[in-house]
Amino acid sequence: MSQMEFKGRVIKEAFAKGSKSEREAVMLDTGKTRYVLRRQGGNPFSDPALDKLVGKNISAVGIVSGYTLLMSEWKVTSDT
């Protein structure tokens, strides 16, 4: 899989409602799709570095696997 660039707003909301995997997840809302965010080497369920991004717009580079965007790098942007 090759890395791609994604832009959007970081949000935190319920994910996988009604399943055993239900939890509050940090996600990237691109306006078309929402991806659960994860850092390479980061904890998949609780990552303070990702929590700090909530409410901000970012540009991220990473690999999509299912519903997860595994980020290798990102930067906060002023884009909407």
N, CA, C and O atoms as CSV, one atom per row, in Angstrom:
chain,resi,resn,atom,element,x,y,z
A,1,MET,N,N,0.844,-1.194,0.000
A,1,MET,CA,C,0.000,0.000,0.000
A,1,MET,C,C,0.880,1.244,0.000
A,1,MET,O,O,1.902,1.296,0.684
A,2,SER,N,N,0.480,2.218,-0.754
A,2,SER,CA,C,1.253,3.454,-0.796
A,2,SER,C,C,0.608,4.510,0.094
A,2,SER,O,O,-0.598,4.501,0.338
A,3,GLN,N,N,1.446,5.410,0.566
A,3,GLN,CA,C,0.951,6.481,1.416
A,3,GLN,C,C,0.229,7.518,0.573
A,3,GLN,O,O,0.570,7.758,-0.586
A,4,MET,N,N,-0.787,8.131,1.193
A,4,MET,CA,C,-1.554,9.166,0.532
A,4,MET,C,C,-1.687,10.347,1.477
A,4,MET,O,O,-1.462,10.216,2.680
A,5,GLU,N,N,-2.056,11.507,0.928
A,5,GLU,CA,C,-2.265,12.695,1.756
A,5,GLU,C,C,-3.762,12.922,1.928
A,5,GLU,O,O,-4.541,12.798,0.984
A,6,PHE,N,N,-4.144,13.259,3.163
A,6,PHE,CA,C,-5.534,13.534,3.504
A,6,PHE,C,C,-5.605,14.865,4.231
A,6,PHE,O,O,-4.700,15.219,4.986
A,7,LYS,N,N,-6.686,15.601,3.999
A,7,LYS,CA,C,-6.901,16.864,4.698
A,7,LYS,C,C,-8.289,16.847,5.299
A,7,LYS,O,O,-9.231,16.322,4.706
A,8,GLY,N,N,-8.407,17.428,6.488
A,8,GLY,CA,C,-9.716,17.500,7.120
A,8,GLY,C,C,-9.643,18.016,8.532
A,8,GLY,O,O,-8.603,18.490,8.990
A,9,ARG,N,N,-10.773,17.917,9.222
A,9,ARG,CA,C,-10.907,18.386,10.599
A,9,ARG,C,C,-10.888,17.187,11.530
A,9,ARG,O,O,-11.546,16.179,11.270
A,10,VAL,N,N,-10.136,17.296,12.611
A,10,VAL,CA,C,-10.051,16.222,13.592
A,10,VAL,C,C,-11.209,16.358,14.581
A,10,VAL,O,O,-11.422,17.421,15.165
A,11,ILE,N,N,-11.943,15.274,14.758
A,11,ILE,CA,C,-13.091,15.242,15.661
A,11,ILE,C,C,-12.957,14.058,16.609
A,11,ILE,O,O,-12.153,13.154,16.378
A,12,LYS,N,N,-13.746,14.068,17.671
A,12,LYS,CA,C,-13.802,12.920,18.581
A,12,LYS,C,C,-15.264,12.591,18.783
A,12,LYS,O,O,-16.043,13.431,19.235
A,13,GLU,N,N,-15.636,11.362,18.447
A,13,GLU,CA,C,-17.031,10.960,18.580
A,13,GLU,C,C,-17.131,9.450,18.744
A,13,GLU,O,O,-16.145,8.727,18.600
A,14,ALA,N,N,-18.339,8.987,19.049
A,14,ALA,CA,C,-18.574,7.557,19.232
A,14,ALA,C,C,-18.306,6.831,17.919
A,14,ALA,O,O,-18.685,7.291,16.842
A,15,PHE,N,N,-17.651,5.697,18.038
A,15,PHE,CA,C,-17.330,4.874,16.877
A,15,PHE,C,C,-17.822,3.459,17.130
A,15,PHE,O,O,-17.735,2.967,18.255
A,16,ALA,N,N,-18.331,2.805,16.112
A,16,ALA,CA,C,-18.814,1.412,16.178
A,16,ALA,C,C,-19.936,1.260,17.205
A,16,ALA,O,O,-19.927,0.332,18.015
A,17,LYS,N,N,-20.901,2.183,17.162
A,17,LYS,CA,C,-22.015,2.159,18.110
A,17,LYS,C,C,-22.723,0.814,18.086
A,17,LYS,O,O,-22.987,0.247,17.026
A,18,GLY,N,N,-23.023,0.319,19.279
A,18,GLY,CA,C,-23.771,-0.923,19.416
A,18,GLY,C,C,-22.941,-2.189,19.304
A,18,GLY,O,O,-23.477,-3.291,19.422
A,19,SER,N,N,-21.639,-2.049,19.079
A,19,SER,CA,C,-20.785,-3.236,18.976
A,19,SER,C,C,-19.880,-3.334,20.209
A,19,SER,O,O,-19.825,-2.421,21.032
A,20,LYS,N,N,-19.176,-4.456,20.314
A,20,LYS,CA,C,-18.234,-4.610,21.424
A,20,LYS,C,C,-17.067,-3.638,21.292
A,20,LYS,O,O,-16.364,-3.369,22.266
A,21,SER,N,N,-16.864,-3.115,20.095
A,21,SER,CA,C,-15.762,-2.179,19.843
A,21,SER,C,C,-16.157,-0.725,20.054
A,21,SER,O,O,-15.352,0.172,19.804
A,22,GLU,N,N,-17.396,-0.472,20.515
A,22,GLU,CA,C,-17.859,0.918,20.671
A,22,GLU,C,C,-16.931,1.679,21.606
A,22,GLU,O,O,-16.573,1.203,22.683
A,23,ARG,N,N,-16.549,2.884,21.162
A,23,ARG,CA,C,-15.669,3.739,21.969
A,23,ARG,C,C,-15.674,5.147,21.392
A,23,ARG,O,O,-16.141,5.369,20.274
A,24,GLU,N,N,-15.154,6.091,22.160
A,24,GLU,CA,C,-14.910,7.438,21.659
A,24,GLU,C,C,-13.604,7.373,20.878
A,24,GLU,O,O,-12.583,6.941,21.413
A,25,ALA,N,N,-13.628,7.792,19.638
A,25,ALA,CA,C,-12.431,7.703,18.802
A,25,ALA,C,C,-12.098,9.061,18.196
A,25,ALA,O,O,-12.988,9.844,17.865
A,26,VAL,N,N,-10.808,9.324,18.057
A,26,VAL,CA,C,-10.343,10.518,17.353
A,26,VAL,C,C,-10.376,10.165,15.863
A,26,VAL,O,O,-9.805,9.163,15.431
A,27,MET,N,N,-11.064,11.018,15.087
A,27,MET,CA,C,-11.266,10.724,13.673
A,27,MET,C,C,-10.915,11.936,12.815
A,27,MET,O,O,-10.927,13.074,13.284
A,28,LEU,N,N,-10.606,11.669,11.557
A,28,LEU,CA,C,-10.393,12.729,10.577
A,28,LEU,C,C,-11.621,12.778,9.683
A,28,LEU,O,O,-11.955,11.798,9.017
A,29,ASP,N,N,-12.290,13.929,9.674
A,29,ASP,CA,C,-13.455,14.137,8.820
A,29,ASP,C,C,-12.985,14.915,7.597
A,29,ASP,O,O,-12.671,16.102,7.693
A,30,THR,N,N,-12.937,14.248,6.449
A,30,THR,CA,C,-12.450,14.889,5.223
A,30,THR,C,C,-13.557,15.644,4.495
A,30,THR,O,O,-13.304,16.318,3.497
A,31,GLY,N,N,-14.775,15.529,4.994
A,31,GLY,CA,C,-15.911,16.118,4.304
A,31,GLY,C,C,-16.636,15.078,3.464
A,31,GLY,O,O,-17.821,15.229,3.164
A,32,LYS,N,N,-15.927,14.030,3.088
A,32,LYS,CA,C,-16.513,12.923,2.333
A,32,LYS,C,C,-16.497,11.639,3.146
A,32,LYS,O,O,-17.443,10.852,3.101
A,33,THR,N,N,-15.420,11.436,3.887
A,33,THR,CA,C,-15.208,10.197,4.642
A,33,THR,C,C,-14.648,10.528,6.011
A,33,THR,O,O,-13.978,11.544,6.198
A,34,ARG,N,N,-14.932,9.657,6.962
A,34,ARG,CA,C,-14.338,9.772,8.300
A,34,ARG,C,C,-13.454,8.556,8.542
A,34,ARG,O,O,-13.870,7.414,8.341
A,35,TYR,N,N,-12.230,8.825,8.975
A,35,TYR,CA,C,-11.271,7.770,9.281
A,35,TYR,C,C,-10.899,7.837,10.754
A,35,TYR,O,O,-10.706,8.927,11.293
A,36,VAL,N,N,-10.797,6.692,11.411
A,36,VAL,CA,C,-10.250,6.644,12.759
A,36,VAL,C,C,-8.756,6.912,12.624
A,36,VAL,O,O,-8.071,6.266,11.832
A,37,LEU,N,N,-8.257,7.867,13.402
A,37,LEU,CA,C,-6.838,8.228,13.319
A,37,LEU,C,C,-5.992,7.389,14.254
A,37,LEU,O,O,-6.386,7.078,15.379
A,38,ARG,N,N,-4.830,7.034,13.762
A,38,ARG,CA,C,-3.853,6.325,14.569
A,38,ARG,C,C,-2.467,6.751,14.118
A,38,ARG,O,O,-2.212,6.917,12.925
A,39,ARG,N,N,-1.586,6.926,15.075
A,39,ARG,CA,C,-0.186,7.230,14.736
A,39,ARG,C,C,0.583,5.934,14.619
A,39,ARG,O,O,0.303,4.976,15.340
A,40,GLN,N,N,1.556,5.892,13.713
A,40,GLN,CA,C,2.429,4.728,13.663
A,40,GLN,C,C,3.119,4.605,15.010
A,40,GLN,O,O,3.771,5.546,15.463
A,41,GLY,N,N,2.982,3.465,15.647
A,41,GLY,CA,C,3.587,3.232,16.953
A,41,GLY,C,C,2.760,3.745,18.116
A,41,GLY,O,O,3.140,3.566,19.273
A,42,GLY,N,N,1.615,4.391,17.821
A,42,GLY,CA,C,0.765,4.940,18.883
A,42,GLY,C,C,-0.241,3.926,19.390
A,42,GLY,O,O,-0.524,2.929,18.724
A,43,ASN,N,N,-0.775,4.183,20.563
A,43,ASN,CA,C,-1.801,3.326,21.156
A,43,ASN,C,C,-3.078,3.444,20.320
A,43,ASN,O,O,-3.519,4.560,20.045
A,44,PRO,N,N,-3.681,2.331,19.909
A,44,PRO,CA,C,-4.873,2.407,19.061
A,44,PRO,C,C,-6.128,2.887,19.780
A,44,PRO,O,O,-7.094,3.274,19.123
A,45,PHE,N,N,-6.140,2.873,21.118
A,45,PHE,CA,C,-7.357,3.240,21.839
A,45,PHE,C,C,-7.265,4.559,22.596
A,45,PHE,O,O,-8.291,5.189,22.850
A,46,SER,N,N,-6.076,4.986,22.957
A,46,SER,CA,C,-5.921,6.231,23.696
A,46,SER,C,C,-4.549,6.822,23.382
A,46,SER,O,O,-3.523,6.254,23.756
A,47,ASP,N,N,-4.537,7.960,22.698
A,47,ASP,CA,C,-3.278,8.576,22.298
A,47,ASP,C,C,-3.349,10.072,22.585
A,47,ASP,O,O,-3.997,10.809,21.843
A,48,PRO,N,N,-2.691,10.533,23.657
A,48,PRO,CA,C,-2.740,11.951,24.022
A,48,PRO,C,C,-2.297,12.890,22.896
A,48,PRO,O,O,-2.806,14.006,22.797
A,49,ALA,N,N,-1.359,12.458,22.048
A,49,ALA,CA,C,-0.903,13.311,20.939
A,49,ALA,C,C,-2.044,13.564,19.955
A,49,ALA,O,O,-2.159,14.663,19.414
A,50,LEU,N,N,-2.881,12.564,19.721
A,50,LEU,CA,C,-4.019,12.742,18.822
A,50,LEU,C,C,-5.116,13.557,19.487
A,50,LEU,O,O,-5.793,14.346,18.827
A,51,ASP,N,N,-5.297,13.372,20.798
A,51,ASP,CA,C,-6.312,14.153,21.526
A,51,ASP,C,C,-6.056,15.647,21.385
A,51,ASP,O,O,-7.004,16.432,21.339
A,52,LYS,N,N,-4.796,16.050,21.317
A,52,LYS,CA,C,-4.445,17.468,21.185
A,52,LYS,C,C,-4.856,18.045,19.830
A,52,LYS,O,O,-4.948,19.264,19.682
A,53,LEU,N,N,-5.102,17.185,18.845
A,53,LEU,CA,C,-5.470,17.640,17.501
A,53,LEU,C,C,-6.972,17.870,17.338
A,53,LEU,O,O,-7.403,18.472,16.355
A,54,VAL,N,N,-7.773,17.392,18.298
A,54,VAL,CA,C,-9.231,17.509,18.184
A,54,VAL,C,C,-9.630,18.972,18.024
A,54,VAL,O,O,-9.203,19.832,18.795
A,55,GLY,N,N,-10.457,19.243,17.011
A,55,GLY,CA,C,-10.925,20.591,16.730
A,55,GLY,C,C,-10.052,21.356,15.752
A,55,GLY,O,O,-10.373,22.485,15.379
A,56,LYS,N,N,-8.945,20.747,15.334
A,56,LYS,CA,C,-8.024,21.419,14.418
A,56,LYS,C,C,-8.113,20.813,13.024
A,56,LYS,O,O,-8.512,19.662,12.852
A,57,ASN,N,N,-7.736,21.604,12.047
A,57,ASN,CA,C,-7.613,21.116,10.673
A,57,ASN,C,C,-6.188,20.640,10.474
A,57,ASN,O,O,-5.237,21.300,10.894
A,58,ILE,N,N,-6.046,19.480,9.825
A,58,ILE,CA,C,-4.712,18.938,9.596
A,58,ILE,C,C,-4.568,18.448,8.161
A,58,ILE,O,O,-5.547,18.212,7.452
A,59,SER,N,N,-3.326,18.308,7.769
A,59,SER,CA,C,-2.940,17.618,6.544
A,59,SER,C,C,-2.111,16.434,7.026
A,59,SER,O,O,-1.111,16.611,7.722
A,60,ALA,N,N,-2.527,15.230,6.655
A,60,ALA,CA,C,-1.868,14.028,7.160
A,60,ALA,C,C,-1.437,13.128,6.013
A,60,ALA,O,O,-2.099,13.052,4.978
A,61,VAL,N,N,-0.315,12.449,6.217
A,61,VAL,CA,C,0.175,11.468,5.264
A,61,VAL,C,C,0.126,10.116,5.955
A,61,VAL,O,O,0.589,9.964,7.085
A,62,GLY,N,N,-0.439,9.138,5.263
A,62,GLY,CA,C,-0.515,7.824,5.864
A,62,GLY,C,C,-1.142,6.797,4.949
A,62,GLY,O,O,-1.360,7.036,3.761
A,63,ILE,N,N,-1.426,5.647,5.535
A,63,ILE,CA,C,-1.987,4.507,4.829
A,63,ILE,C,C,-3.362,4.201,5.410
A,63,ILE,O,O,-3.531,4.158,6.628
A,64,VAL,N,N,-4.340,3.988,4.537
A,64,VAL,CA,C,-5.676,3.611,4.981
A,64,VAL,C,C,-5.783,2.091,5.010
A,64,VAL,O,O,-5.434,1.400,4.053
A,65,SER,N,N,-6.278,1.597,6.140
A,65,SER,CA,C,-6.550,0.173,6.285
A,65,SER,C,C,-7.959,0.053,6.829
A,65,SER,O,O,-8.190,0.293,8.014
A,66,GLY,N,N,-8.901,-0.314,5.982
A,66,GLY,CA,C,-10.299,-0.376,6.397
A,66,GLY,C,C,-10.806,1.015,6.727
A,66,GLY,O,O,-10.862,1.879,5.852
A,67,TYR,N,N,-11.176,1.241,7.979
A,67,TYR,CA,C,-11.692,2.534,8.444
A,67,TYR,C,C,-10.630,3.344,9.172
A,67,TYR,O,O,-10.935,4.414,9.699
A,68,THR,N,N,-9.392,2.865,9.216
A,68,THR,CA,C,-8.326,3.510,9.985
A,68,THR,C,C,-7.315,4.185,9.065
A,68,THR,O,O,-6.900,3.621,8.052
A,69,LEU,N,N,-6.925,5.407,9.439
A,69,LEU,CA,C,-5.835,6.111,8.766
A,69,LEU,C,C,-4.621,6.048,9.687
A,69,LEU,O,O,-4.589,6.694,10.734
A,70,LEU,N,N,-3.630,5.267,9.289
A,70,LEU,CA,C,-2.400,5.115,10.054
A,70,LEU,C,C,-1.436,6.194,9.573
A,70,LEU,O,O,-0.827,6.075,8.510
A,71,MET,N,N,-1.309,7.258,10.384
A,71,MET,CA,C,-0.529,8.432,9.975
A,71,MET,C,C,0.954,8.255,10.261
A,71,MET,O,O,1.345,7.790,11.332
A,72,SER,N,N,1.770,8.632,9.287
A,72,SER,CA,C,3.218,8.660,9.497
A,72,SER,C,C,3.678,10.081,9.795
A,72,SER,O,O,4.695,10.283,10.459
A,73,GLU,N,N,2.926,11.065,9.305
A,73,GLU,CA,C,3.233,12.479,9.605
A,73,GLU,C,C,1.978,13.314,9.410
A,73,GLU,O,O,1.051,12.919,8.703
A,74,TRP,N,N,1.967,14.479,10.052
A,74,TRP,CA,C,0.842,15.395,9.929
A,74,TRP,C,C,1.276,16.784,10.330
A,74,TRP,O,O,2.288,16.972,11.005
A,75,LYS,N,N,0.479,17.767,9.895
A,75,LYS,CA,C,0.724,19.143,10.333
A,75,LYS,C,C,-0.636,19.838,10.455
A,75,LYS,O,O,-1.573,19.557,9.707
A,76,VAL,N,N,-0.706,20.740,11.410
A,76,VAL,CA,C,-1.907,21.536,11.605
A,76,VAL,C,C,-1.934,22.596,10.517
A,76,VAL,O,O,-0.913,23.220,10.230
A,77,THR,N,N,-3.102,22.803,9.908
A,77,THR,CA,C,-3.237,23.769,8.820
A,77,THR,C,C,-4.325,24.784,9.178
A,77,THR,O,O,-5.061,24.621,10.151
A,78,SER,N,N,-4.402,25.813,8.377
A,78,SER,CA,C,-5.467,26.799,8.574
A,78,SER,C,C,-6.608,26.570,7.578
A,78,SER,O,O,-7.582,27.323,7.560
A,79,ASP,N,N,-6.481,25.524,6.750
A,79,ASP,CA,C,-7.520,25.184,5.771
A,79,ASP,C,C,-8.799,24.774,6.475
A,79,ASP,O,O,-8.785,24.372,7.638
A,80,THR,N,N,-9.911,24.882,5.748
A,80,THR,CA,C,-11.189,24.411,6.289
A,80,THR,C,C,-11.578,23.130,5.598
A,80,THR,O,O,-12.625,22.559,5.902
